[in-house]
Every structure is written in structure tokens, then in C-alpha cells.
Amino acid sequence: MKLGAIKGTRSSSAKSQWTTTAGAIAQYMAEASLPNAAGPNRGPARRGGAELNGIYRDVLKDYFLAVVFRRKQRRASKLFRRAVVAGQMLTLLMLAAVTVFSVLPLLAGPAAEHTAIEAWIQQNAGRFTIIQWHPAEPSADGRGVRVRVRYRYTTAHGKLVTSERLFLVRGGRVVGVDSA
């Protein structure tokens, strides 16, 4: 304890004795336990940023562990337990949504124009590999779609050829092919 930390008065009977009040002791204990507490000439009470970051980090860590690993939290409040259950339900819903939306394109299969173009290339080139599909565009007359495709195929002599062509597809059939 620092000399003069507790306010008091000097006793008249003995020069080395001090008399203090319960309020002065309480004030000293409050200042000693919370060094940033509000007091005379100190301003509003604040917690340090690092201390709050540590507290929030611990709370978020406990929440994450409770949600993901289903760890039981000792002395957790009802609100915390409800938040954990809500977080677990939200996590399950998000996983289900991601799974469904990632599988849907696989279930739909390739577009009709892709199937028609692949059949045309198979018929005219034999072994082939599609390198790039460009987006389908409506044809000039509006009755079909134009698709630019870059593909690689092997000739009858074993030569590897890369080609880029513009296919016109109507009704699921290739009706025109142009060099791109």
C-alpha cells in the first residue's frame, strides 16, 4: 500500500497514527482493483481495447467450439445455449443449401445445344476434347442460337488440330458451322 493512498486525518493523541473512514477504505479498494475506474480527476471508466478484444475473442471461441464441435459449456446461460442451438441449425441449413445448389447443375445435364454440337464434332472429327464453350447467343433470325466452341481433335493421320468454330443450332440440331 502506498503512503497517503487512503485519505484520513492525523490523530491528535499520537503523531504516528492516522484515522480513516470506511468510505475512504472502500474508495481505495475500488481504485486498487479497477485502476481505470472513474474517480476524482480521472474521467469516465473505460476498459482497454486489448482487454475487450481478449474477452470478445474468448466468447466467440467458446461459441464456435459449442456450435461446431458440440462442446458443452459449463456455467453457460440459457441465452448462450439457445444461441448455440440456433447457430447449429443455421450451419446445417447453410450446408444443405450449398449441397443442393451445387448438385442442381449436375442434375440438369448439358444444354441441348451442347449435346448437338458434341454429336456433330464426334461425327466429323472422331476423338476430340472441348477446350472452351463461349456463351450461347441468339441467332440473327431469332430461331436458334449461335455458340462459339474451341476444341481439339486428332486427324486420321494422328495430327493434333485445335479449331474454333461458330455453330448455329436450331431445334437441338446443328444447321450451320462457320470458322471463327
BAMI-498213 format. One record per residue: residue in one letter; x, y, z of N, C-alpha, C, CB in turn; residue number from 1. Coordinates in nm, 2 decimals. Each point is the difference from the previous one (the first is absolute). Glycine has a CB too. Layout:
REM BAMI-498213
{'a', {X, Y, Z}, {X, Y, Z}, {X, Y, Z}, {X, Y, Z}, NUM}
...
This chain:
REM BAMI-498213
{'m', {0.09, -0.12, 0.00}, {-0.09, 0.12, 0.00}, {0.09, 0.12, 0.00}, {-0.19, -0.12, 0.12}, 1}
{'k', {0.15, 0.22, -0.20}, {0.08, 0.12, -0.01}, {-0.03, 0.09, 0.11}, {0.01, -0.02, -0.25}, 2}
{'l', {0.09, 0.10, 0.30}, {-0.02, 0.09, 0.10}, {-0.09, 0.11, -0.05}, {0.22, -0.05, 0.11}, 3}
{'g', {-0.32, 0.08, -0.04}, {-0.09, 0.11, -0.04}, {-0.11, -0.04, -0.09}, {0.18, 0.15, 0.04}, 4}
{'a', {-0.19, -0.28, -0.07}, {-0.10, -0.05, -0.10}, {-0.14, 0.01, 0.06}, {0.17, -0.15, -0.10}, 5}
{'i', {-0.18, 0.12, 0.23}, {-0.13, 0.01, 0.07}, {-0.01, 0.14, 0.07}, {-0.01, -0.25, 0.03}, 6}
{'k', {-0.10, 0.31, -0.06}, {-0.02, 0.14, 0.06}, {-0.04, -0.02, 0.14}, {-0.06, 0.10, -0.22}, 7}
{'g', {0.12, -0.02, 0.31}, {-0.03, 0.00, 0.14}, {0.05, 0.12, 0.07}, {0.01, -0.25, -0.01}, 8}
{'t', {-0.03, 0.25, 0.14}, {0.05, 0.11, 0.08}, {0.10, -0.05, 0.10}, {-0.22, 0.13, -0.03}, 9}
{'r', {0.31, -0.04, 0.07}, {0.10, -0.04, 0.10}, {-0.06, 0.02, 0.14}, {0.19, 0.08, -0.15}, 10}
{'s', {-0.17, -0.19, 0.23}, {-0.06, 0.00, 0.13}, {0.08, 0.11, 0.09}, {-0.07, -0.25, -0.03}, 11}
{'s', {0.00, 0.31, 0.11}, {0.06, 0.10, 0.09}, {0.07, -0.06, 0.12}, {-0.18, 0.16, -0.07}, 12}
{'s', {0.15, -0.28, 0.10}, {0.06, -0.06, 0.12}, {0.14, -0.06, -0.04}, {-0.23, -0.06, 0.09}, 13}
{'a', {0.24, 0.00, -0.20}, {0.14, -0.05, -0.04}, {0.03, 0.05, -0.14}, {-0.03, -0.20, 0.14}, 14}
{'k', {0.15, 0.25, -0.15}, {0.04, 0.06, -0.13}, {0.02, -0.11, -0.11}, {0.11, 0.18, 0.12}, 15}
{'s', {-0.09, -0.30, -0.09}, {0.02, -0.10, -0.10}, {-0.13, -0.08, -0.04}, {0.24, -0.02, 0.08}, 16}
{'q', {-0.35, 0.06, -0.03}, {-0.13, -0.07, -0.02}, {-0.09, 0.08, -0.09}, {0.02, -0.12, 0.22}, 17}
{'w', {-0.09, 0.05, -0.31}, {-0.10, 0.06, -0.09}, {-0.13, -0.06, 0.03}, {0.17, 0.04, -0.18}, 18}
{'t', {-0.28, 0.04, 0.16}, {-0.13, -0.05, 0.01}, {-0.07, 0.02, -0.14}, {-0.01, 0.06, 0.25}, 19}
{'t', {-0.06, -0.17, -0.29}, {-0.07, 0.01, -0.13}, {-0.14, -0.05, 0.01}, {0.22, -0.04, -0.12}, 20}
{'t', {-0.29, 0.05, 0.01}, {-0.14, -0.04, 0.00}, {-0.02, -0.12, -0.09}, {-0.07, 0.24, 0.04}, 21}
{'a', {-0.05, -0.30, -0.02}, {-0.03, -0.12, -0.09}, {-0.01, 0.04, -0.14}, {-0.12, -0.11, 0.19}, 22}
{'g', {0.07, 0.23, -0.22}, {-0.02, 0.05, -0.14}, {0.14, 0.02, -0.06}, {-0.21, 0.11, 0.06}, 23}
{'a', {0.31, -0.06, 0.01}, {0.13, 0.01, -0.05}, {0.07, -0.13, -0.03}, {0.02, 0.21, 0.12}, 24}
{'i', {-0.05, -0.31, -0.04}, {0.06, -0.13, -0.03}, {-0.07, -0.07, -0.12}, {0.05, -0.03, 0.25}, 25}
{'a', {-0.18, 0.05, -0.26}, {-0.07, -0.05, -0.11}, {0.05, 0.06, -0.13}, {-0.20, -0.04, 0.14}, 26}
{'q', {0.22, 0.17, -0.14}, {0.05, 0.08, -0.12}, {0.14, -0.06, -0.03}, {-0.14, 0.21, 0.06}, 27}
{'y', {0.22, -0.23, 0.03}, {0.14, -0.05, -0.02}, {-0.01, -0.14, -0.07}, {0.09, 0.14, 0.20}, 28}
{'m', {-0.18, -0.23, -0.14}, {-0.01, -0.13, -0.05}, {-0.05, 0.00, -0.14}, {-0.04, -0.09, 0.23}, 29}
{'a', {-0.06, 0.17, -0.26}, {-0.06, 0.01, -0.14}, {0.11, 0.05, -0.09}, {-0.23, 0.05, 0.09}, 30}
{'e', {0.31, 0.05, -0.06}, {0.10, 0.05, -0.09}, {0.11, -0.11, -0.02}, {-0.05, 0.24, 0.08}, 31}
{'a', {0.08, -0.31, 0.03}, {0.11, -0.10, -0.01}, {-0.04, -0.12, -0.09}, {0.08, 0.07, 0.22}, 32}
{'s', {-0.21, -0.11, -0.21}, {-0.05, -0.11, -0.08}, {-0.03, 0.03, -0.15}, {-0.09, -0.10, 0.21}, 33}
{'l', {0.05, 0.22, -0.23}, {-0.03, 0.05, -0.14}, {0.08, 0.13, -0.02}, {-0.23, -0.11, 0.00}, 34}
{'p', {0.35, 0.09, -0.05}, {0.08, 0.12, -0.02}, {-0.05, 0.11, -0.09}, {0.19, -0.15, 0.05}, 35}
{'n', {-0.28, 0.11, -0.14}, {-0.06, 0.09, -0.10}, {-0.14, 0.05, 0.05}, {0.13, -0.11, -0.19}, 36}
{'a', {-0.17, 0.08, 0.31}, {-0.13, 0.04, 0.04}, {-0.01, 0.15, 0.02}, {-0.02, -0.22, 0.12}, 37}
{'a', {-0.10, 0.26, -0.14}, {-0.03, 0.15, 0.02}, {0.03, 0.04, 0.14}, {-0.17, 0.00, -0.19}, 38}
{'g', {0.23, 0.11, 0.20}, {0.03, 0.05, 0.14}, {0.03, 0.15, -0.02}, {0.09, -0.22, 0.08}, 39}
{'p', {-0.05, 0.28, 0.03}, {0.03, 0.14, -0.01}, {0.11, 0.03, -0.10}, {-0.07, 0.03, 0.24}, 40}
{'n', {0.05, 0.06, -0.33}, {0.10, 0.04, -0.10}, {0.04, -0.11, -0.09}, {0.08, 0.17, 0.16}, 41}
{'r', {-0.17, -0.26, -0.19}, {0.04, -0.12, -0.08}, {-0.09, 0.00, -0.13}, {0.08, -0.12, 0.20}, 42}
{'g', {-0.19, 0.17, -0.21}, {-0.09, -0.02, -0.12}, {-0.08, -0.12, 0.01}, {0.16, 0.13, -0.13}, 43}
{'p', {-0.23, -0.17, 0.02}, {-0.09, -0.12, 0.00}, {0.09, -0.13, 0.01}, {-0.18, 0.13, -0.13}, 44}
{'a', {0.11, -0.23, 0.18}, {0.07, -0.13, 0.01}, {0.00, -0.06, -0.14}, {-0.07, -0.03, 0.24}, 45}
{'r', {0.18, -0.03, -0.27}, {0.02, -0.07, -0.13}, {0.08, -0.13, 0.01}, {-0.01, 0.22, -0.12}, 46}
{'r', {-0.02, -0.31, 0.04}, {0.09, -0.12, -0.01}, {0.09, 0.02, -0.11}, {-0.18, -0.15, 0.10}, 47}
{'g', {0.30, 0.09, -0.09}, {0.09, 0.01, -0.11}, {-0.04, -0.08, -0.12}, {0.18, 0.03, 0.16}, 48}
{'g', {-0.14, 0.01, -0.28}, {-0.04, -0.07, -0.12}, {0.05, -0.14, -0.01}, {0.00, 0.22, -0.11}, 49}
{'a', {0.12, -0.24, 0.16}, {0.06, -0.14, 0.00}, {-0.08, -0.09, 0.09}, {0.23, 0.10, -0.05}, 50}
{'e', {-0.27, -0.04, 0.17}, {-0.08, -0.09, 0.09}, {-0.13, -0.04, -0.06}, {0.11, 0.12, 0.20}, 51}
{'l', {-0.18, -0.02, -0.26}, {-0.13, -0.03, -0.06}, {0.02, -0.10, -0.12}, {-0.09, 0.23, 0.07}, 52}
{'n', {0.19, -0.21, -0.15}, {0.03, -0.09, -0.11}, {0.01, -0.15, 0.06}, {0.11, 0.19, -0.14}, 53}
{'g', {-0.04, -0.20, 0.25}, {0.02, -0.13, 0.06}, {-0.13, -0.06, 0.04}, {0.23, 0.07, 0.07}, 54}
{'i', {-0.31, 0.01, 0.00}, {-0.13, -0.05, 0.04}, {-0.09, -0.04, -0.11}, {0.02, 0.15, 0.20}, 55}
{'y', {-0.03, -0.06, -0.31}, {-0.08, -0.04, -0.11}, {0.05, -0.12, -0.08}, {-0.06, 0.24, -0.02}, 56}
{'r', {0.19, -0.25, 0.01}, {0.06, -0.11, -0.06}, {-0.03, -0.13, 0.07}, {0.19, 0.14, -0.08}, 57}
{'d', {-0.19, -0.14, 0.21}, {-0.03, -0.12, 0.08}, {-0.14, -0.04, -0.01}, {0.17, 0.07, 0.16}, 58}
{'v', {-0.26, 0.03, -0.17}, {-0.15, -0.03, -0.01}, {-0.02, -0.06, -0.14}, {-0.06, 0.19, 0.16}, 59}
{'l', {0.12, -0.13, -0.26}, {-0.02, -0.05, -0.14}, {0.06, -0.14, -0.01}, {0.00, 0.23, -0.09}, 60}
{'k', {0.11, -0.25, 0.15}, {0.07, -0.14, 0.00}, {-0.09, -0.10, 0.06}, {0.23, 0.11, 0.01}, 61}
{'d', {-0.29, -0.07, 0.11}, {-0.09, -0.10, 0.07}, {-0.12, -0.02, -0.08}, {0.08, 0.08, 0.22}, 62}
{'y', {-0.13, 0.02, -0.29}, {-0.12, -0.02, -0.08}, {0.03, -0.09, -0.12}, {-0.09, 0.23, 0.07}, 63}
{'f', {0.20, -0.20, -0.14}, {0.04, -0.09, -0.11}, {0.02, -0.14, 0.04}, {0.11, 0.20, -0.10}, 64}
{'l', {-0.04, -0.22, 0.21}, {0.02, -0.14, 0.04}, {-0.13, -0.07, 0.04}, {0.23, 0.07, 0.08}, 65}
{'a', {-0.32, 0.01, -0.02}, {-0.13, -0.06, 0.04}, {-0.08, -0.03, -0.12}, {0.00, 0.13, 0.21}, 66}
{'v', {0.00, -0.05, -0.32}, {-0.08, -0.02, -0.12}, {0.06, -0.11, -0.08}, {-0.07, 0.24, 0.00}, 67}
{'v', {0.19, -0.23, -0.03}, {0.06, -0.10, -0.10}, {0.03, -0.13, 0.06}, {0.10, 0.19, -0.12}, 68}
{'f', {-0.04, -0.19, 0.24}, {0.05, -0.13, 0.06}, {-0.10, -0.05, 0.11}, {0.23, 0.07, -0.05}, 69}
{'r', {-0.34, 0.00, 0.06}, {-0.11, -0.03, 0.10}, {0.06, -0.02, 0.14}, {-0.13, -0.11, -0.19}, 70}
{'r', {0.22, 0.19, 0.23}, {0.06, -0.01, 0.13}, {-0.10, 0.06, 0.10}, {0.24, 0.01, -0.09}, 71}
{'k', {-0.25, -0.07, 0.20}, {-0.09, 0.06, 0.11}, {0.08, 0.10, 0.07}, {-0.12, -0.22, 0.03}, 72}
{'q', {0.05, 0.33, 0.00}, {0.06, 0.11, 0.07}, {-0.05, 0.00, 0.14}, {0.01, 0.14, -0.21}, 73}
{'r', {0.09, -0.14, 0.30}, {-0.03, 0.01, 0.14}, {-0.05, 0.14, 0.04}, {0.17, -0.19, 0.05}, 74}
{'r', {-0.26, 0.20, 0.03}, {-0.05, 0.13, 0.05}, {-0.05, 0.09, -0.11}, {0.16, -0.02, 0.19}, 75}
{'a', {-0.21, -0.04, -0.30}, {-0.06, 0.08, -0.11}, {-0.14, 0.04, 0.03}, {0.15, -0.12, -0.17}, 76}
{'s', {-0.18, 0.24, 0.13}, {-0.14, 0.05, 0.03}, {-0.09, -0.06, -0.10}, {0.09, 0.21, 0.09}, 77}
{'k', {-0.22, -0.20, -0.07}, {-0.11, -0.05, -0.09}, {0.01, 0.07, -0.13}, {-0.15, -0.05, 0.19}, 78}
{'l', {0.18, 0.18, -0.19}, {0.01, 0.07, -0.13}, {0.12, -0.05, -0.08}, {-0.10, 0.20, 0.11}, 79}
{'f', {0.21, -0.23, -0.05}, {0.12, -0.05, -0.07}, {-0.04, -0.14, -0.06}, {0.16, 0.13, 0.16}, 80}
{'r', {-0.22, -0.22, -0.08}, {-0.04, -0.13, -0.05}, {-0.10, 0.01, -0.12}, {0.04, -0.09, 0.23}, 81}
{'r', {-0.13, 0.19, -0.22}, {-0.10, 0.02, -0.11}, {0.08, 0.05, -0.12}, {-0.19, 0.04, 0.16}, 82}
{'a', {0.28, 0.05, -0.14}, {0.08, 0.05, -0.12}, {0.08, -0.12, -0.06}, {0.02, 0.23, 0.11}, 83}
{'v', {0.03, -0.32, -0.03}, {0.08, -0.11, -0.05}, {-0.09, -0.09, -0.09}, {0.15, 0.01, 0.20}, 84}
{'v', {-0.27, -0.04, -0.15}, {-0.10, -0.08, -0.07}, {-0.04, 0.07, -0.13}, {-0.08, -0.10, 0.21}, 85}
{'a', {0.06, 0.23, -0.21}, {-0.03, 0.07, -0.12}, {0.11, 0.00, -0.10}, {-0.15, 0.15, 0.14}, 86}
{'g', {0.28, -0.13, -0.09}, {0.11, -0.01, -0.08}, {0.02, -0.14, -0.07}, {0.11, 0.17, 0.15}, 87}
{'q', {-0.14, -0.27, -0.07}, {0.01, -0.14, -0.06}, {-0.11, -0.02, -0.11}, {0.09, -0.08, 0.22}, 88}
{'m', {-0.21, 0.13, -0.20}, {-0.10, -0.01, -0.10}, {0.03, 0.08, -0.12}, {-0.17, -0.03, 0.18}, 89}
{'l', {0.22, 0.15, -0.16}, {0.04, 0.08, -0.12}, {0.12, -0.06, -0.07}, {-0.07, 0.20, 0.12}, 90}
{'t', {0.16, -0.26, -0.05}, {0.11, -0.07, -0.07}, {-0.05, -0.12, -0.08}, {0.16, 0.07, 0.18}, 91}
{'l', {-0.25, -0.14, -0.13}, {-0.06, -0.12, -0.07}, {-0.08, 0.05, -0.13}, {-0.01, -0.13, 0.22}, 92}
{'l', {-0.06, 0.24, -0.20}, {-0.08, 0.06, -0.11}, {0.10, 0.05, -0.11}, {-0.19, 0.06, 0.15}, 93}
{'m', {0.29, 0.00, -0.11}, {0.10, 0.05, -0.10}, {0.07, -0.11, -0.08}, {0.04, 0.20, 0.14}, 94}
{'l', {0.00, -0.31, -0.06}, {0.06, -0.11, -0.07}, {-0.10, -0.07, -0.10}, {0.14, -0.04, 0.21}, 95}
{'a', {-0.27, 0.03, -0.17}, {-0.10, -0.06, -0.08}, {-0.02, 0.08, -0.13}, {-0.11, -0.10, 0.20}, 96}
{'a', {0.11, 0.24, -0.18}, {-0.02, 0.08, -0.12}, {0.11, 0.00, -0.09}, {-0.13, 0.15, 0.14}, 97}
{'v', {0.26, -0.15, -0.09}, {0.12, -0.01, -0.09}, {0.00, -0.13, -0.07}, {0.12, 0.15, 0.16}, 98}
{'t', {-0.16, -0.26, -0.09}, {0.00, -0.13, -0.07}, {-0.11, 0.00, -0.11}, {0.08, -0.11, 0.21}, 99}
{'v', {-0.20, 0.15, -0.18}, {-0.10, 0.00, -0.10}, {0.03, 0.09, -0.12}, {-0.17, -0.04, 0.18}, 100}
{'f', {0.22, 0.16, -0.16}, {0.03, 0.09, -0.11}, {0.13, -0.04, -0.08}, {-0.11, 0.18, 0.13}, 101}
{'s', {0.19, -0.26, -0.07}, {0.12, -0.05, -0.07}, {-0.04, -0.13, -0.08}, {0.16, 0.10, 0.17}, 102}
{'v', {-0.26, -0.17, -0.13}, {-0.04, -0.13, -0.07}, {-0.10, 0.03, -0.11}, {0.04, -0.13, 0.21}, 103}
{'l', {-0.12, 0.24, -0.20}, {-0.10, 0.03, -0.10}, {0.05, 0.01, -0.14}, {-0.12, 0.12, 0.18}, 104}
{'p', {0.23, -0.05, -0.21}, {0.05, 0.01, -0.14}, {0.05, -0.14, -0.05}, {0.07, 0.23, 0.05}, 105}
{'l', {-0.03, -0.32, 0.04}, {0.04, -0.13, -0.05}, {-0.12, -0.08, -0.04}, {0.20, 0.01, 0.15}, 106}
{'l', {-0.31, 0.01, -0.08}, {-0.12, -0.08, -0.03}, {-0.07, 0.05, -0.12}, {-0.03, -0.04, 0.24}, 107}
{'a', {0.05, 0.17, -0.28}, {-0.07, 0.05, -0.11}, {0.07, -0.05, -0.13}, {-0.05, 0.21, 0.13}, 108}
{'g', {0.17, -0.25, -0.13}, {0.07, -0.05, -0.12}, {0.04, 0.11, -0.09}, {-0.14, -0.21, 0.02}, 109}
{'p', {0.21, 0.17, -0.13}, {0.04, 0.10, -0.09}, {-0.11, 0.07, -0.08}, {0.22, -0.12, -0.02}, 110}
{'a', {-0.20, 0.24, -0.03}, {-0.10, 0.07, -0.08}, {-0.02, -0.08, -0.13}, {0.06, 0.23, 0.11}, 111}
{'a', {-0.18, -0.21, -0.17}, {-0.03, -0.07, -0.13}, {0.10, 0.03, -0.11}, {-0.24, 0.00, 0.07}, 112}
{'e', {0.28, 0.13, -0.07}, {0.09, 0.04, -0.11}, {0.14, -0.06, 0.02}, {-0.13, 0.21, -0.02}, 113}
{'h', {0.17, -0.23, 0.15}, {0.13, -0.06, 0.02}, {0.00, -0.15, -0.05}, {0.03, 0.15, 0.20}, 114}
{'t', {-0.14, -0.22, -0.17}, {-0.02, -0.14, -0.04}, {0.01, -0.01, -0.15}, {-0.14, -0.05, 0.20}, 115}
{'a', {0.07, 0.14, -0.27}, {-0.01, 0.00, -0.15}, {0.14, 0.03, -0.06}, {-0.24, 0.07, 0.01}, 116}
{'i', {0.31, 0.03, 0.05}, {0.14, 0.03, -0.05}, {0.09, -0.11, 0.03}, {-0.04, 0.24, 0.04}, 117}
{'e', {0.04, -0.30, 0.07}, {0.09, -0.12, 0.03}, {-0.03, -0.11, -0.09}, {0.01, 0.07, 0.24}, 118}
{'a', {-0.13, -0.10, -0.28}, {-0.04, -0.10, -0.09}, {0.06, 0.03, -0.14}, {-0.21, -0.05, 0.13}, 119}
{'w', {0.20, 0.18, -0.17}, {0.05, 0.04, -0.13}, {0.15, -0.02, -0.01}, {-0.19, 0.17, -0.02}, 120}
{'i', {0.26, -0.13, 0.13}, {0.15, -0.01, 0.00}, {0.04, -0.15, 0.00}, {0.02, 0.22, 0.12}, 121}
{'q', {-0.09, -0.30, -0.04}, {0.03, -0.14, 0.00}, {-0.02, -0.07, -0.14}, {-0.08, 0.00, 0.24}, 122}
{'q', {-0.02, 0.04, -0.31}, {-0.03, -0.05, -0.13}, {0.10, 0.04, -0.10}, {-0.24, 0.00, 0.05}, 123}
{'n', {0.29, 0.13, -0.04}, {0.10, 0.05, -0.10}, {0.14, -0.01, 0.03}, {-0.18, 0.15, -0.06}, 124}
{'a', {0.22, -0.17, 0.19}, {0.14, 0.01, 0.04}, {0.04, -0.12, 0.07}, {-0.02, 0.24, 0.01}, 125}
{'g', {-0.06, -0.32, 0.05}, {0.04, -0.12, 0.08}, {0.04, 0.04, 0.14}, {0.08, -0.11, -0.21}, 126}
{'r', {0.04, 0.08, 0.25}, {0.04, 0.03, 0.14}, {0.02, 0.15, 0.01}, {0.11, -0.22, 0.02}, 127}
{'f', {-0.17, 0.28, 0.09}, {0.01, 0.14, 0.01}, {0.00, 0.04, 0.15}, {-0.11, 0.04, -0.22}, 128}
{'t', {0.15, 0.08, 0.25}, {-0.01, 0.06, 0.14}, {-0.05, 0.14, -0.02}, {0.19, -0.15, 0.09}, 129}
{'i', {-0.29, 0.19, -0.01}, {-0.05, 0.13, 0.00}, {0.09, 0.08, 0.09}, {-0.24, -0.07, -0.04}, 130}
{'i', {0.30, 0.18, -0.01}, {0.09, 0.09, 0.07}, {-0.08, 0.11, 0.07}, {0.19, -0.05, -0.16}, 131}
{'q', {-0.29, 0.11, 0.08}, {-0.07, 0.11, 0.06}, {-0.13, 0.02, -0.07}, {0.21, 0.11, 0.06}, 132}
{'w', {-0.32, -0.09, 0.02}, {-0.13, 0.03, -0.05}, {-0.02, 0.15, 0.03}, {-0.09, -0.23, 0.05}, 133}
{'h', {0.05, 0.30, -0.16}, {-0.03, 0.14, 0.02}, {-0.15, 0.01, 0.02}, {0.19, 0.07, -0.15}, 134}
{'p', {-0.24, 0.03, 0.21}, {-0.15, 0.01, 0.03}, {-0.08, 0.00, -0.13}, {0.05, 0.13, 0.21}, 135}
{'a', {-0.16, -0.19, -0.20}, {-0.10, -0.01, -0.12}, {-0.06, 0.13, -0.02}, {-0.05, -0.24, 0.05}, 136}
{'e', {0.04, 0.28, -0.18}, {-0.07, 0.13, -0.04}, {-0.11, -0.03, -0.09}, {0.22, 0.12, 0.03}, 137}
{'p', {-0.33, -0.04, -0.03}, {-0.11, -0.03, -0.09}, {0.05, 0.03, -0.14}, {-0.17, 0.06, 0.17}, 138}
{'s', {0.12, -0.14, -0.27}, {0.04, 0.01, -0.14}, {-0.07, 0.13, -0.05}, {0.03, -0.25, -0.03}, 139}
{'a', {0.02, 0.29, -0.09}, {-0.05, 0.13, -0.06}, {-0.15, -0.01, -0.03}, {0.22, 0.04, -0.10}, 140}
{'d', {-0.27, -0.16, 0.06}, {-0.14, -0.01, -0.03}, {-0.09, -0.03, 0.12}, {0.06, -0.08, -0.23}, 141}
{'g', {0.01, 0.05, 0.34}, {-0.07, -0.02, 0.13}, {-0.06, -0.14, 0.01}, {-0.05, 0.24, 0.00}, 142}
{'r', {0.08, -0.33, -0.09}, {-0.06, -0.14, 0.01}, {0.10, -0.10, 0.05}, {-0.14, 0.06, -0.19}, 143}
{'g', {0.25, -0.02, 0.23}, {0.10, -0.10, 0.05}, {0.11, 0.08, 0.09}, {-0.04, -0.16, -0.20}, 144}
{'v', {0.15, 0.09, 0.23}, {0.10, 0.06, 0.07}, {0.14, -0.02, -0.07}, {-0.13, -0.03, 0.22}, 145}
{'r', {0.22, 0.12, -0.20}, {0.13, -0.01, -0.05}, {0.09, -0.02, 0.12}, {-0.04, 0.15, -0.20}, 146}
{'v', {0.13, -0.25, 0.18}, {0.10, -0.04, 0.11}, {0.13, -0.01, -0.06}, {-0.18, -0.12, 0.13}, 147}
{'r', {0.28, 0.20, -0.07}, {0.14, -0.01, -0.04}, {0.07, -0.11, 0.09}, {0.00, 0.25, -0.08}, 148}
{'v', {0.07, -0.34, 0.02}, {0.06, -0.11, 0.07}, {0.14, -0.01, -0.05}, {-0.22, -0.12, 0.03}, 149}
{'r', {0.31, 0.10, 0.07}, {0.14, -0.03, -0.03}, {0.02, -0.14, 0.04}, {0.08, 0.24, 0.03}, 150}
{'y', {-0.03, -0.32, -0.12}, {0.02, -0.14, 0.03}, {0.13, -0.06, -0.07}, {-0.25, -0.03, 0.03}, 151}
{'r', {0.29, -0.08, 0.02}, {0.12, -0.06, -0.06}, {-0.03, -0.15, -0.04}, {0.15, 0.14, 0.15}, 152}
{'y', {-0.11, -0.18, -0.27}, {-0.03, -0.13, -0.05}, {0.13, -0.06, -0.06}, {-0.25, 0.06, -0.03}, 153}
{'t', {0.25, -0.19, 0.01}, {0.11, -0.07, -0.07}, {-0.05, -0.04, -0.14}, {0.09, -0.08, 0.23}, 154}
{'t', {-0.01, 0.11, -0.33}, {-0.03, -0.04, -0.14}, {0.03, -0.15, -0.01}, {0.05, 0.23, -0.09}, 155}
{'a', {-0.09, -0.28, -0.03}, {0.02, -0.14, -0.03}, {0.15, -0.04, -0.01}, {-0.21, 0.00, -0.13}, 156}
{'h', {0.29, 0.10, 0.10}, {0.15, -0.02, 0.00}, {0.07, 0.02, 0.14}, {-0.01, 0.07, -0.24}, 157}
{'g', {-0.07, -0.04, 0.34}, {0.05, 0.01, 0.13}, {0.04, 0.15, 0.04}, {0.07, -0.24, -0.02}, 158}
{'k', {-0.10, 0.33, -0.07}, {0.04, 0.14, 0.03}, {-0.10, 0.06, 0.09}, {0.11, 0.02, -0.23}, 159}
{'l', {-0.06, 0.06, 0.33}, {-0.09, 0.07, 0.09}, {-0.03, 0.14, -0.05}, {0.10, -0.13, 0.19}, 160}
{'v', {-0.23, 0.15, -0.20}, {-0.05, 0.13, -0.06}, {-0.09, 0.07, 0.10}, {0.02, -0.09, -0.23}, 161}
{'t', {0.01, 0.22, 0.25}, {-0.09, 0.08, 0.08}, {-0.08, 0.09, -0.09}, {0.17, 0.00, 0.19}, 162}
{'s', {-0.30, 0.00, -0.16}, {-0.09, 0.08, -0.09}, {-0.10, 0.08, 0.08}, {0.02, -0.18, -0.18}, 163}
{'e', {-0.06, 0.29, 0.13}, {-0.10, 0.08, 0.06}, {-0.11, 0.03, -0.10}, {0.16, 0.11, 0.16}, 164}
{'r', {-0.28, -0.15, -0.14}, {-0.11, 0.01, -0.09}, {-0.12, 0.06, 0.06}, {0.09, -0.20, -0.13}, 165}
{'l', {-0.18, 0.26, 0.04}, {-0.12, 0.06, 0.04}, {-0.11, -0.09, -0.05}, {0.09, 0.23, 0.00}, 166}
{'f', {-0.17, -0.29, 0.09}, {-0.11, -0.10, -0.03}, {-0.13, 0.07, 0.01}, {0.14, -0.19, 0.08}, 167}
{'l', {-0.23, 0.16, -0.18}, {-0.14, 0.05, 0.00}, {-0.08, -0.12, 0.04}, {0.04, 0.19, -0.17}, 168}
{'v', {-0.12, -0.18, 0.28}, {-0.08, -0.12, 0.04}, {-0.14, 0.05, 0.01}, {0.19, -0.09, 0.13}, 169}
{'r', {-0.28, 0.00, -0.20}, {-0.14, 0.02, 0.00}, {-0.07, -0.13, 0.04}, {0.01, 0.19, -0.17}, 170}
{'g', {-0.10, -0.18, 0.26}, {-0.08, -0.12, 0.04}, {0.09, -0.12, 0.04}, {-0.17, 0.08, -0.16}, 171}
{'g', {0.28, -0.05, 0.22}, {0.08, -0.11, 0.05}, {0.09, -0.07, -0.11}, {-0.17, -0.04, 0.17}, 172}
{'r', {0.18, 0.11, -0.28}, {0.09, -0.05, -0.11}, {0.09, 0.11, -0.05}, {-0.18, -0.17, -0.07}, 173}
{'v', {0.30, 0.13, 0.03}, {0.09, 0.10, -0.06}, {-0.04, 0.02, -0.15}, {0.19, -0.07, 0.16}, 174}
{'v', {-0.22, 0.19, -0.19}, {-0.04, 0.03, -0.14}, {0.10, 0.09, -0.08}, {-0.24, -0.01, 0.08}, 175}
{'g', {0.34, 0.05, -0.01}, {0.10, 0.08, -0.07}, {0.13, 0.01, 0.08}, {-0.18, 0.13, -0.11}, 176}
{'v', {0.30, -0.13, 0.04}, {0.12, 0.00, 0.07}, {0.09, 0.10, -0.08}, {-0.02, -0.24, 0.09}, 177}
{'d', {0.08, 0.34, -0.02}, {0.09, 0.09, -0.05}, {0.13, 0.00, 0.07}, {-0.19, 0.14, -0.08}, 178}
{'s', {0.30, -0.11, 0.01}, {0.13, 0.02, 0.07}, {0.00, 0.13, 0.08}, {0.12, -0.14, -0.18}, 179}
{'a', {-0.07, 0.14, 0.29}, {-0.01, 0.12, 0.08}, {0.13, 0.08, -0.01}, {-0.14, -0.11, 0.16}, 180}
